[in-house]
Amino acid sequence: MVQKYQSPVRVYKYTFEMVMAAYEKRFPTCPLIPVFLGSEKLSEYKSEDESLHIVERSCKLNVDAPRLLKKIAGVEYVSFIQKNTVNWKERTLLIEAHNETFSNRVIVNEICSYRVHPDNEEWTCFEQSASLDIRSFFGFESTVEKIAMRQYTANIKRGKEVIEHYLNELTAQGIKHIPRWTPRATVTTTEKMPENSRPVIAPLPDLRVESSELLAHSSTKEPLTNLCGQETLPTTPDADKLDADYIERYLGQLTPMQESCLIQLRQWLQETHKGKIPKDEHILRFLRARDFNIEKAREILCQSLTWRKQYQVDYILQVWRPPQVLVDYYTGGWHYHDKDGRPLYILRLGQMDTKGLLKAVGEEAILRHVLSINEDGQKRCEDNTKVFGRPITSWTCLVDLEGLNMRHLWRPGVKALLRIIEVVEANYPETLGRLLILRAPRVFPVLWTLVNPFINENTRQKFLIYSGNNYQGTGGLIDYIDKEIVPDFLGGDCLCNIPEGGMVPKSLYQTEEMLENADQIKLWTETIYQSATVVKGAPHEKLIEILEASSVITWDFDILKGDVVFNIFHSKRAPQIIRKDSANPLVPLPSGDNVQLIEKSWVLGVDYSSVETPLICREGECVQGSHVTRWPGFYILQWKMHSPWSGSSNLPHVDDVLASLQVSSHKCKIMFYTEVLASEDFRGSMTSLESCHSGFSQLSAGTTSSSQSQSSSHISR
């Protein structure tokens, strides 16, 4: 497996020329970097005007590996070839390095760049990316990979410290400014490379192609605030890059590899979820929940984003108004913050009539109320981050169990509790910083036995349980919250604005039929999106009848599983719905959410015609687009399973076959929404048209999009 690393943007508050002077002090050897044993110049080239300087070196590095492994490998050190290209005119340095030792067994590539800060020409930016591919190493592949990654990450931040050390050394010597390069009339060149060995100089590469999309941060301007409430930064040429100082200020202390995981997952989301990228702290929560395993974090994050979109969770705080019964009898609320700055939520579970609430408002209303609390908690964390000047990414929950008894173990109530825990665990990981359970009665172990299997191990480690009055005094509640805000019902002097609860009057109970027919949008049953299944030989097709030309068909769909090809067809004939039969037992049957409209007897170009170029959509991608109709009639939107070699008369390539084998199953799943707009109903140009119901996630930190436009349509991913 190829290991990759991508750094955030690190900023030196010195000019490019000063940083280069500090960088050159690292050669031919650097005592501040013990693993760097020395270097030797292999070649050097300077252009006639000295604006371009290229140096190629052989560098020797010590390897902190077991003596036995060194003996088996037969080496004491490893050799790398490093090529430095300084462009004084453009003020850039490109560093390219690869291993020379064991190059047939291990492939190491590294690219670093120094360039002028896009917002402040007196500052210098640094970026670094690397890849490690261990193909074979005497049976010690795993060991070598661990040693290499440990040593590499240990030296990443050390590199910045060394540059800063030499910058301070230059300043102490009275060197605070180095003039920029200026053209000269005549220049004597030194130690030129032969003409046939002079390299072609390409523009400085964008390291994001290798690893990640990032978000730039400049301290020279006041931060802006976007619609989602997250501080964002002025648009610059590098406005999609993460700054190391930004990470430390808003996300906390991360190891180099944790930073790299965040950047890599963020880049993948930018490539597949254009315009709907979650905020960095939200991505980071899912990475932490899976111990920074990118693949596992990506899977649960994509599931959560789909869930949020399908059930309109982003708009809960705007549209949800709890019934009066919940306002009066739901015994929970926010109460200041703990000693770490986390928002504090208090729940008097022992005083809550869970059975009465379920009978009065139903499970859906309680679930929606809990989700609104979690959404509010995330916003409070963002606010506290600004107030305290340090990252606050989770909240503290205090649960008072005084009054808990067997009545709370009512089976439907426990079932509802387990469902709520399951939903919260899946979609709000790492939002709970600490859970304080106070005055746990004897019946608590029974409840704990029921809910414990549904709680993540990382979450369980944050539980602190006190029975009786053990929470009072040292080691108790005052270790976590200030004495001044201890609620009065826990022996403190602070009045707490939380309902006292009590029994819900039976006169407020509703029958099951009344709850089902209640005038409210059910979170789980009503959504503007439809789901469909696509299998090989059985595409899913959506019929849209157009009465007037120049109407606009819009769509918004997500590929939940597998790869599909999206087509749009026009027909003057009204198609009939076709259901797949079971004549061929080897062909899997599509589920009831699969509809086919194009009959087998229809001929393309005669009975129906294609009005768009087919679009290949990969698993995890979100696609929005529109098509301006030229004729009235019937339009068919089609999603069919994608085969890597479909449409090719040649034999499939090996890579295509392997790619097809990696598909999780022979079934694809999509979630889609379509809408037809009259030509006079849309605003702006065709290329800016969007469905009025296709909202971007409130978790989004940016609204960048990449579009693919045609003369009559607009498609963006």
C-alpha positions in Angstrom: 0.0 0.0 0.0 1.3 3.4 -0.9 1.6 5.8 2.1 1.0 9.5 1.3 1.7 12.6 3.2 0.6 16.2 2.5 1.5 19.1 4.8 -0.6 22.2 5.4 0.7 25.5 4.3 3.4 26.7 6.8 4.1 30.4 6.8 7.4 32.1 7.6 7.0 35.8 8.4 10.2 36.6 6.5 10.9 37.4 2.9 11.6 34.7 0.4 15.2 35.9 0.1 15.8 35.6 3.8 14.3 32.1 3.9 16.5 31.0 1.1 19.6 32.3 2.9 18.5 30.3 6.0 17.8 27.2 3.8 21.3 27.3 2.3 22.8 27.0 5.8 21.6 23.4 5.9 24.3 22.4 3.3 26.6 20.6 3.0 25.7 19.3 6.4 23.5 20.4 9.3 24.2 19.6 13.0 20.6 20.5 13.9 19.3 17.5 11.9 21.1 14.4 13.3 19.9 12.1 10.6 21.4 14.3 7.9 24.9 13.0 7.6 26.0 15.3 4.7 25.6 16.1 1.1 27.7 16.3 -2.1 27.0 18.4 -5.2 26.5 16.4 -8.3 25.8 19.2 -10.7 25.0 22.9 -10.8 23.5 25.3 -13.3 23.0 29.0 -13.4 21.3 31.0 -16.1 23.2 33.9 -17.6 21.2 36.5 -15.8 21.4 34.4 -12.5 17.6 34.3 -12.2 17.6 30.5 -12.3 19.8 28.3 -10.2 19.6 24.5 -10.2 21.6 22.3 -7.9 21.5 18.5 -7.7 22.9 16.8 -4.6 23.5 13.4 -3.2 22.4 13.3 0.4 23.3 10.7 3.0 20.7 10.0 5.8 21.1 7.9 8.9 18.3 5.4 9.5 17.1 4.9 13.0 16.5 1.1 12.6 17.4 -2.0 14.5 20.9 -3.2 14.1 19.7 -6.6 12.8 17.7 -4.9 10.0 20.6 -2.8 9.0 22.8 -5.9 8.9 20.3 -7.8 6.8 20.0 -4.9 4.4 23.7 -4.4 4.3 23.7 -0.6 4.7 24.5 1.9 7.4 22.9 4.8 5.7 20.6 5.6 2.8 21.3 7.9 -0.2 18.8 10.3 -1.7 19.1 12.5 -4.8 17.8 16.0 -4.3 17.2 18.5 -7.0 16.7 22.2 -6.0 15.4 24.7 -8.6 15.4 28.3 -7.4 13.7 30.9 -9.6 14.8 34.3 -8.2 12.7 36.1 -10.7 9.5 34.3 -9.7 10.7 33.9 -6.1 10.1 30.2 -5.9 12.1 27.1 -4.8 11.1 23.6 -6.0 12.7 20.7 -4.2 12.4 17.2 -5.7 13.9 14.2 -3.9 13.9 10.5 -4.4 15.8 7.6 -2.9 18.8 6.1 -4.6 19.3 3.2 -2.1 17.0 0.2 -2.6 15.3 2.0 -5.4 14.2 -1.3 -6.9 12.5 -2.3 -3.6 11.4 0.9 -2.1 10.1 4.1 -3.9 10.2 7.3 -2.0 9.3 10.6 -3.7 9.1 14.0 -2.1 8.2 17.4 -3.5 8.5 20.6 -1.5 8.0 24.2 -2.5 8.7 27.6 -1.1 6.9 30.6 -2.6 5.8 34.1 -1.8 2.6 34.4 0.4 -0.3 35.3 -1.9 -1.5 38.1 0.4 1.8 39.4 1.8 4.9 39.5 -0.3 7.1 39.9 2.8 6.1 36.4 3.9 7.0 33.0 2.5 4.8 29.8 2.3 6.1 26.3 2.4 4.3 23.1 1.3 5.5 19.5 1.3 4.1 16.2 -0.1 5.6 12.7 -0.1 4.8 9.1 -1.0 6.2 5.8 0.2 5.8 2.5 -1.7 7.5 -0.5 -0.2 7.4 -3.2 -2.8 9.6 -5.8 -1.2 12.2 -5.7 1.6 13.4 -9.2 2.7 10.1 -10.0 4.4 10.3 -6.9 6.6 8.0 -4.7 4.6 5.6 -3.8 7.4 8.5 -3.1 9.8 10.3 -0.9 7.3 7.1 1.0 6.6 6.5 1.8 10.3 10.2 2.9 10.8 10.1 5.1 7.7 6.8 6.8 8.6 7.9 7.3 12.2 11.2 8.8 11.2 9.7 11.0 8.5 7.0 12.5 10.6 9.5 13.1 13.4 11.5 15.3 11.1 8.7 17.2 9.4 8.3 19.9 12.1 12.0 19.7 12.9 12.6 21.1 9.4 10.6 24.2 10.2 12.4 24.7 13.5 15.8 24.5 11.7 14.8 27.2 9.2 13.6 29.4 12.0 16.8 28.8 13.9 18.9 30.0 11.0 16.6 32.9 10.4 17.2 34.0 14.0 20.9 33.5 13.5 20.9 35.8 10.5 18.9 38.4 12.4 21.4 38.2 15.3 24.2 38.8 12.7 22.4 42.0 11.7 21.1 40.6 8.4 17.5 41.6 8.3 17.0 42.3 4.6 18.4 40.7 1.5 17.7 42.6 -1.8 15.6 40.9 -4.5 17.0 39.7 -7.7 17.3 42.3 -10.4 18.3 41.8 -14.1 21.9 42.5 -15.0 23.4 43.6 -18.3 26.2 41.0 -18.3 26.7 38.2 -15.9 29.5 35.7 -15.7 28.2 32.2 -15.2 29.8 29.7 -13.0 30.1 25.9 -13.2 27.5 25.5 -16.0 25.8 22.3 -16.8 26.5 21.1 -20.4 23.9 22.3 -22.9 22.4 18.8 -23.4 21.9 18.3 -19.7 20.1 21.6 -18.9 16.6 20.7 -17.7 13.5 22.2 -19.1 12.0 24.3 -16.3 8.3 23.8 -15.7 6.0 26.0 -13.7 6.0 25.3 -9.9 3.7 22.3 -9.4 0.5 22.5 -7.4 1.1 20.1 -4.5 -2.6 19.7 -4.2 -2.6 17.4 -7.3 -0.5 15.0 -5.3 -2.4 15.2 -2.0 -5.0 17.7 -1.0 -7.1 20.9 -1.4 -6.4 23.3 1.5 -7.7 26.6 2.8 -5.3 29.6 3.1 -5.2 31.8 6.2 -3.7 35.3 6.3 -3.2 37.3 9.5 -3.0 40.5 7.6 -6.7 40.8 7.1 -9.7 40.5 9.4 -11.5 37.1 9.0 -14.9 37.1 7.2 -17.9 35.1 8.3 -19.8 33.0 5.9 -23.4 32.0 6.0 -22.6 28.9 8.1 -21.1 30.9 10.9 -17.5 29.7 10.3 -14.7 32.2 10.0 -13.4 32.1 6.5 -10.7 34.0 4.8 -10.5 36.5 2.0 -10.3 34.9 -1.5 -6.8 34.6 -2.7 -5.0 32.5 -5.3 -4.5 29.9 -2.5 -7.9 30.4 -1.0 -8.5 26.6 -0.9 -5.5 25.8 1.3 -5.2 25.1 5.0 -2.7 27.1 7.0 -0.8 25.5 9.8 -1.6 28.4 12.1 -5.3 28.1 11.2 -5.2 24.4 12.1 -3.7 25.1 15.5 -6.1 28.0 16.2 -9.3 26.5 15.2 -8.8 22.7 15.1 -6.2 22.1 17.8 -2.8 20.4 18.0 -2.5 17.7 15.4 0.4 15.4 14.5 1.8 15.8 11.0 0.1 12.6 9.9 -3.2 13.7 11.4 -2.9 17.0 9.5 -2.2 15.0 6.3 -5.3 12.7 6.9 -7.5 15.8 7.3 -6.1 17.4 4.1 -6.4 14.1 2.0 -10.0 13.5 3.1 -10.9 17.1 2.5 -9.4 16.9 -1.0 -11.4 13.8 -1.8 -14.6 15.6 -0.7 -13.8 18.6 -2.8 -13.4 16.3 -5.8 -16.7 14.4 -5.3 -18.9 16.8 -3.3 -18.4 20.1 -5.1 -20.0 23.0 -3.3 -21.0 20.9 -0.3 -17.8 20.4 1.7 -18.3 20.1 5.5 -16.4 22.4 7.8 -12.9 21.2 8.8 -13.9 20.6 12.4 -16.8 18.3 11.2 -14.4 16.3 9.0 -12.0 16.1 11.9 -14.6 14.6 14.2 -15.2 11.7 11.8 -11.4 11.1 11.4 -11.0 11.0 15.2 -13.9 8.6 15.5 -12.0 6.1 13.3 -8.5 6.8 14.7 -7.6 8.7 11.5 -8.2 5.8 9.2 -9.1 7.7 6.1 -11.1 4.9 4.4 -13.2 4.2 7.4 -13.8 7.9 8.2 -14.7 8.6 4.6 -17.3 5.8 4.6 -19.2 7.0 7.8 -18.9 10.7 6.8 -20.4 10.1 3.4 -23.2 8.1 5.0 -23.9 10.9 7.4 -23.8 13.6 4.6 -26.3 11.6 2.6 -28.5 11.2 5.7 -28.4 14.9 6.4 -29.3 15.7 2.8 -32.1 13.2 2.5 -33.8 14.2 5.7 -33.1 17.9 5.5 -31.3 17.9 8.9 -29.5 21.0 7.9 -32.6 23.1 8.4 -33.8 21.7 11.7 -32.7 24.8 13.7 -34.6 27.1 11.2 -37.9 25.1 10.9 -38.2 23.0 14.1 -40.4 24.4 16.8 -40.9 21.9 19.6 -44.5 21.2 20.7 -45.5 23.0 24.0 -45.5 19.6 25.8 -41.8 19.3 25.1 -41.1 22.9 26.1 -42.9 22.2 29.5 -41.8 18.7 30.3 -38.5 18.0 28.5 -36.1 18.4 31.4 -33.0 19.5 29.5 -31.2 22.7 28.5 -27.9 24.5 28.0 -26.2 26.0 31.1 -23.0 28.1 30.7 -19.8 26.1 30.1 -17.4 23.8 31.9 -13.9 24.7 33.0 -12.5 23.7 29.6 -14.8 26.1 27.8 -17.1 23.4 26.5 -20.8 24.2 26.3 -22.6 22.5 29.2 -25.9 20.7 28.6 -27.9 19.5 31.7 -30.4 16.7 31.4 -32.6 15.8 34.5 -33.5 12.4 33.1 -34.8 11.1 36.5 -37.4 13.9 36.5 -38.6 13.2 32.9 -41.8 11.4 32.2 -40.5 9.5 29.1 -43.6 7.4 28.8 -45.8 10.5 28.9 -43.8 12.4 26.4 -43.8 9.5 23.9 -47.6 9.2 24.2 -48.1 12.9 23.9 -45.8 13.8 21.0 -44.4 10.5 19.6 -40.9 9.2 19.0 -40.3 11.3 15.8 -40.8 14.6 17.7 -38.5 13.6 20.5 -35.8 12.4 18.0 -36.1 15.6 16.1 -35.8 17.6 19.3 -32.6 15.7 20.3 -31.1 16.3 16.8 -31.9 20.1 17.1 -30.0 20.0 20.5 -27.0 18.4 18.8 -27.1 21.0 15.9 -27.3 23.8 18.5 -24.3 22.2 20.4 -22.1 22.4 17.3 -22.9 26.1 16.8 -22.2 26.8 20.5 -18.8 25.1 20.1 -18.0 27.4 17.2 -19.0 30.4 19.3 -16.9 29.3 22.3 -13.9 28.8 20.0 -14.0 32.5 19.1 -14.7 33.5 22.7 -11.9 31.5 24.4 -9.4 31.8 21.5 -8.8 28.0 21.4 -10.5 25.1 19.6 -13.7 24.0 21.3 -15.0 21.0 19.3 -17.2 19.1 21.9 -19.6 19.8 24.7 -20.1 18.4 28.2 -23.3 16.7 29.2 -24.4 16.5 32.9 -27.1 13.8 33.5 -28.9 13.9 36.8 -30.6 10.6 37.6 -32.3 11.6 40.8 -35.8 10.0 40.5 -34.8 7.3 38.0 -36.9 4.1 38.6 -38.4 1.1 36.9 -41.0 3.4 35.2 -38.1 4.7 33.0 -37.4 1.1 31.8 -40.7 1.0 29.9 -40.0 -1.1 26.9 -41.1 1.4 24.1 -39.2 4.2 26.0 -36.0 2.2 26.1 -36.4 1.3 22.4 -36.8 5.0 21.5 -33.7 5.8 23.6 -31.6 3.1 21.8 -32.7 4.5 18.4 -31.7 8.0 19.4 -28.3 6.8 20.6 -27.8 5.0 17.4 -28.6 8.0 15.2 -26.5 10.4 17.3 -23.5 8.0 17.4 -23.6 7.6 13.6 -23.9 11.3 12.8 -22.4 13.3 15.6 -19.2 11.5 16.5 -16.7 13.0 18.9 -19.1 15.8 19.9 -19.3 14.6 23.5 -16.3 15.7 25.4 -17.4 14.5 28.8 -20.5 12.9 30.3 -21.1 13.4 34.0 -23.7 11.0 35.4 -24.8 12.1 38.9 -26.9 10.5 41.7 -27.1 7.1 39.9 -29.7 4.9 41.7 -29.7 1.2 42.1 -31.7 0.7 39.0 -29.1 2.4 36.8 -27.0 -0.8 36.2 -30.1 -2.3 34.5 -30.4 0.7 32.1 -26.6 0.8 31.6 -26.7 -2.9 30.5 -29.3 -2.1 27.9 -27.6 1.0 26.3 -23.9 0.1 26.7 -23.7 -2.1 23.5 -24.9 0.8 21.4 -22.2 3.3 22.6 -18.9 3.6 20.9 -15.8 2.6 23.0 -14.3 6.1 22.6 -17.5 7.6 23.9 -17.7 5.2 26.9 -14.3 6.3 28.0 -15.7 9.8 28.5 -18.3 8.7 31.1 -17.9 9.6 34.8 -20.5 8.0 37.1 -21.3 9.1 40.6 -23.8 7.5 42.9 -25.5 9.2 45.8 -23.7 12.4 46.9 -20.3 11.3 45.7 -20.2 14.1 43.2 -19.8 16.7 46.0 -16.3 17.7 47.1 -12.9 17.0 45.6 -12.9 14.7 42.6 -16.5 15.5 41.9 -18.5 18.0 40.0 -16.4 21.1 41.0 -13.4 19.6 39.3 -15.2 20.1 36.0 -17.4 23.1 36.3 -17.0 26.3 38.3 -18.6 26.3 41.7 -20.5 29.5 40.8 -22.6 27.7 38.1 -23.4 24.5 40.0 -27.2 24.3 39.7 -29.3 24.8 42.8 -30.9 21.3 42.6 -27.4 19.9 42.9 -26.6 22.0 46.0 -25.2 25.0 44.3 -26.3 28.7 44.3 -27.0 29.0 40.6 -30.6 29.1 39.4 -30.9 26.8 36.4 -33.5 27.6 33.7 -34.4 24.0 33.0 -38.0 22.6 33.2 -38.6 20.6 36.4 -40.5 18.0 34.4 -43.1 15.9 36.2 -45.8 13.7 34.9 -47.4 14.6 31.6 -51.1 14.9 32.0 -52.9 12.1 30.3 -55.3 14.6 28.8 -52.4 15.5 26.5 -51.9 11.9 25.3 -52.6 11.1 21.6 -53.6 7.9 20.0 -51.2 6.2 17.6 -53.4 7.2 14.7 -53.4 10.8 15.9 -49.6 10.8 16.1 -49.2 9.3 12.6 -51.6 11.9 11.2 -50.1 14.8 13.1 -49.5 17.9 11.1 -45.7 17.7 11.2 -43.0 16.7 8.7 -41.7 13.3 9.9 -37.9 13.2 9.7 -37.8 9.7 8.5 -40.8 9.4 6.2 -41.0 12.6 4.2 -38.2 13.8 1.9 -38.0 15.5 -1.4 -35.4 12.9 -2.5 -36.2 9.5 -3.9 -34.0 6.3 -3.7 -33.5 3.8 -6.5 -31.6 0.7 -7.2 -29.7 0.0 -10.4 -28.4 -3.4 -11.4 -26.7 -4.7 -14.6 -29.2 -4.8 -17.4 -31.8 -3.0 -15.3 -31.3 0.8 -15.3 -33.5 3.1 -13.3 -35.4 5.6 -15.4 -37.4 8.7 -14.5 -40.2 10.0 -16.8 -40.7 13.8 -17.2 -43.4 15.1 -19.4 -42.7 18.6 -21.0 -45.6 20.5 -22.4 -43.8 23.7 -23.5 -40.4 24.0 -25.2 -37.7 25.9 -23.3 -38.8 24.4 -20.0 -35.9 23.6 -17.7 -35.3 20.2 -16.2 -33.1 20.2 -13.1 -31.7 17.4 -11.1 -29.7 16.7 -8.0 -28.5 13.2 -7.2 -26.0 11.3 -5.1 -24.3 8.0 -6.0 -24.5 6.0 -2.8 -23.0 2.8 -4.1 -21.3 1.7 -7.3 -20.6 3.7 -10.5 -23.4 4.7 -12.9 -23.8 6.4 -16.3 -26.3 9.2 -16.4 -28.3 9.8 -19.7 -31.1 12.1 -20.8 -33.4 11.0 -23.7 -36.3 12.5 -25.6 -39.3 10.6 -27.0 -42.5 11.7 -28.6 -44.1 8.4 -27.5 -45.4 7.9 -24.0 -43.4 5.0 -22.6 -44.9 2.3 -20.4 -43.4 1.2 -17.0 -41.5 -2.1 -17.4 -40.8 -4.5 -14.5 -38.0 -7.0 -14.7 -39.1 -10.6 -14.7 -37.3 -13.6 -13.2 -36.8 -15.5 -16.4 -33.0 -15.5 -16.0 -32.1 -16.6 -12.4 -28.5 -15.5 -12.9 -29.6 -11.9 -13.3 -30.4 -10.3 -9.9 -33.8 -8.8 -9.7 -34.0 -5.0 -9.1 -36.0 -4.0 -6.0 -39.3 -2.2 -6.1 -37.6 1.2 -6.5 -36.3 0.3 -9.9 -38.4 1.5 -12.9 -37.6 1.0 -16.6 -39.4 2.9 -19.4 -37.4 2.3 -22.6 -38.8 -0.8 -24.3 -36.4 -3.3 -25.7 -38.0 -2.9 -29.1 -37.2 0.8 -29.2 -34.5 1.9 -31.6 -32.2 4.8 -30.6 -32.5 7.6 -33.1 -35.9 6.4 -34.3 -38.2 5.9 -31.2 -36.1 8.1 -28.9 -33.0 10.2 -29.1 -30.2 11.3 -26.7 -30.1 15.0 -25.8 -27.0 15.0 -23.6 -23.6 13.4 -23.7 -23.6 10.4 -21.2 -22.0 11.4 -17.9 -20.0 8.8 -15.9 -20.7 9.3 -12.2 -18.5 7.6 -9.5 -19.4 6.3 -6.1 -19.7 9.0 -3.6 -20.2 11.8 -6.1 -22.9 14.4 -5.9 -24.2 15.8 -9.2 -26.4 18.8 -9.9 -27.4 20.0 -13.3 -30.1 21.3 -15.7 -31.2 20.9 -19.2 -33.2 23.4 -21.3 -35.7 21.5 -23.4 -35.9 22.2 -27.2 -39.1 20.3 -27.8 -42.2 19.2 -25.9 -42.8 15.5 -25.3 -41.4 12.9 -22.9 -38.0 13.2 -21.4 -36.4 10.2 -19.7 -33.6 10.5 -17.1 -31.7 7.3 -17.0 -29.1 5.9 -14.5 -27.5 2.6 -15.6 -24.6 0.6 -14.2 -21.2 1.6 -15.6 -18.9 -1.0 -17.0 -15.3 0.3 -17.5 -15.0 -1.3 -20.9 -18.6 -0.7 -22.1 -18.8 0.7 -25.7 -15.4 -0.6 -26.6 -14.9 -3.1 -29.4 -11.5 -4.1 -28.0 -10.8 -6.5 -25.2 -11.0 -4.9 -21.8 -7.7 -3.8 -20.2 -6.5 -5.6 -17.1 -6.9 -2.3 -15.1 -10.5 -2.1 -16.1 -11.2 -5.7 -15.1 -9.5 -5.1 -11.7 -11.5 -1.9 -11.2 -14.7 -3.7 -11.9 -13.8 -6.4 -9.3 -13.4 -3.7 -6.7 -17.1 -2.7 -7.0 -18.7 -3.7 -3.7 -21.6 -5.6 -5.4 -23.5 -6.0 -8.6 -26.0 -3.4 -7.4 -25.8 0.4 -7.5 -27.8 2.8 -5.3 -28.7 6.4 -6.0 -30.7 9.1 -4.3 -32.2 11.8 -6.6 -34.5 14.8 -6.9 -35.8 16.3 -10.1 -37.8 19.5 -10.8 -39.2 21.2 -13.9 -39.1 25.0 -14.1 -40.9 27.1 -16.6 -38.5 29.3 -18.6 -39.7 32.5 -17.0 -39.2 31.1 -13.5 -35.5 30.8 -13.4 -33.2 33.7 -12.5 -29.9 34.6 -14.1 -28.0 32.8 -16.9 -28.3 29.2 -17.9 -24.9 28.4 -16.5 -25.9 29.6 -13.0 -29.3 27.8 -12.9 -29.9 25.7 -9.9 -33.0 23.9 -8.6 -34.7 26.0 -6.0 -34.9 23.0 -3.6 -31.3 21.9 -4.0 -29.8 23.4 -0.8 -26.2 23.1 0.1 -25.3 21.7 3.5 -25.2 24.0 6.5 -22.1 22.2 7.4 -20.4 23.5 4.3 -17.4 25.7 4.8 -17.2 26.7 1.1 -19.2 26.9 -2.0 -16.7 26.2 -4.7 -17.9 24.1 -7.6 -16.5 22.7 -10.8 -18.9 22.6 -13.7 -19.2 20.9 -17.0 -21.4 23.0 -19.3 -22.9 22.3 -22.6 -24.9 24.5 -25.0 -28.2 23.4 -23.5 -27.4 22.1 -20.0 -25.4 22.7 -16.9 -23.9 19.9 -14.8 -21.9 20.4 -11.7 -20.4 17.8 -9.3 
